[in-house]
């Protein structure tokens, strides 16, 4: 695989990218916000859980 393909698979970090002129890639295991068990950034986990919560409240 080429570097450009590998970079496409690495998500952008919403915390590092905030306020930056360009998107910063996620540091994954090197980041304090990385959730190893799900291989996901905690920001994505929180967002996903919030979306599920909103959807469940809309269904009531």
C-alpha positions in Angstrom: 0.0 0.0 0.0 1.1 3.5 -0.7 1.4 6.2 1.9 -1.5 8.1 0.5 -3.8 5.0 0.8 -2.6 4.5 4.4 -3.3 8.1 5.3 -6.8 7.8 4.0 -7.5 5.0 6.5 -6.2 7.0 9.4 -8.9 9.3 10.6 -8.4 13.0 11.2 -8.1 14.0 14.8 -11.0 16.4 15.8 -9.0 17.6 18.8 -5.7 18.4 17.0 -7.5 19.8 14.0 -9.6 22.2 16.0 -8.4 25.7 15.3 -5.8 24.5 12.8 -5.6 25.6 9.2 -5.5 22.0 8.1 -6.7 18.6 9.3 -4.3 16.7 11.5 -4.2 12.9 11.4 -5.0 10.9 14.4 -2.0 9.7 16.4 -3.8 6.5 17.3 -2.0 4.5 20.0 0.3 7.6 20.7 -2.7 9.7 21.7 -4.2 9.9 25.2 -7.7 10.1 23.7 -7.3 6.8 21.8 -9.5 3.9 23.0 -7.5 0.8 22.3 -10.4 -1.7 22.7 -12.4 -0.1 19.9 -9.4 1.3 17.9 -11.2 4.7 17.9 -10.7 8.2 19.1 -12.7 9.0 22.2 -14.3 12.0 20.4 -15.8 9.6 17.8 -17.0 7.3 20.6 -18.7 10.2 22.4 -20.2 11.5 19.2 -21.5 8.0 18.3 -23.0 7.5 21.8 -24.7 10.9 21.6 -26.2 10.1 18.2 -27.6 6.9 19.6 -29.0 8.7 22.6 -30.7 11.4 20.4 -32.2 8.7 18.1 -33.6 6.8 21.1 -35.2 10.0 22.4 -36.7 10.8 19.1 -38.3 7.4 19.0 -40.2 8.0 22.2 
